[in-house]
Amino acid sequence: MAETHKKILFKYYSTYLEEIVSETMWGEIVDLEKGYFKLDNIPFFGPFIATDDIFRAEYDENEKCFFHKETLQHSGNSIIQVLILEEGFDKEIIREKLKSINCVSEALNDTFFAVEVIKDVDYAVVKRLLNEYESLSIIEVAEPCLSEKHKTDLLKN
């Protein structure tokens, strides 16, 4: 992966953690000379960037790695965060249901995972599924990076 990708450092304020966080993610090289990359990770803590977004990064001598500078082009994908509130609830139940509607996710631990909602997925369908569990106080959902397309999906219903 190292020939086609670089680890990129992102620093941002996380509303989930209520602090500045550092998160490293893979960026697929688009144009190394210009510092252009395409995000190839699901962010955990909520910068306004989603998978397949094109961004610019610069090499930082102090950090000894590439550092995110700005997002140049949004893919239309969204990132959703899910926190399991009910003790002992198996998060894989929800992750499998999301996977069945073409939404992959990455788990940070037993109680938290981030979900990629690609542009082609109707977000209203995803929201209904998540609302079902949220209304039962099983989960809490945050939408740190909701694309314009997915905001529009919600308006149609």
C-alpha positions, -999 to +999 in steps of 0.1 A: +000+000+000+030+023+006+037+028-031+002+041-039-008+055-005+006+077+023-003+080+059-018+114+065-021+132+099-054+150+105-058+173+135-092+187+143-117+194+171-139+164+179-173+172+191-176+136+203-145+138+225-148+176+230-111+180+224-085+184+196-076+150+183-050+136+159-060+108+136-039+092+109-056+079+078-045+065+045-046+088+015-043+073-020-018+094-040-035+114-067-006+139-074+023+136-050+040+167-064+010+189-057+002+170-024-032+157-037-047+126-021-080+107-020-091+096+014-090+058+017-102+054+053-133+059+074-126+087+099-135+079+135-139+112+152-155+136+129-134+159+106-156+172+078-141+147+053-153+114+039-139+085+020-130+093-016-128+131-009-098+147-026-076+168-003-043+185-001-016+176+024+019+189+030+049+171+044+055+183+079+092+181+090+083+183+128+057+155+125+077+135+100+046+128+079+020+144+056-004+167+073-039+175+060-043+211+049-076+214+030-103+194+013-105+202-024-134+181-037-162+162-018-171+128-031-208+129-020-201+102+006-210+107+042-196+095+076-218+086+105-208+078+140-226+053+162-222+049+199-236+019+216-255+029+248-270-004+259-244-024+279-238-058+263-255-050+230-237-067+201-228-038+177-223-064+149-261-067+146-263-031+134-231-033+114-244-063+095-277-045+088-258-015+075-236-037+054-267-053+038-276-018+025-241-011+012-227+008+042-194-005+055-181+005+089-150+004+111-152-004+148-130+015+172-140-007+201-170-025+215-191+006+218-182+029+189-180+026+152-179+049+121-200+042+090-193+051+054-225+060+035-215+061-002-232+087-025-254+061-043-271+049-011-304+066-001-296+081+033-333+081+043-331+042+044-300+044+066-316+070+089-347+049+093-326+019+104-305+040+128-336+058+142-352+024+151-323+016+174-319+052+186-356+054+196-350+023+219-320+041+235-297+013+222-275+037+202-267+074+198-259+087+163-239+116+151-235+129+116-202+148+115-199+146+077-232+145+060-230+153+022-254+176+004-268+146-015-276+127+017-292+159+033-314+160+001-323+123+006-338+132+040-359+160+025-376+137+000-393+116+027 
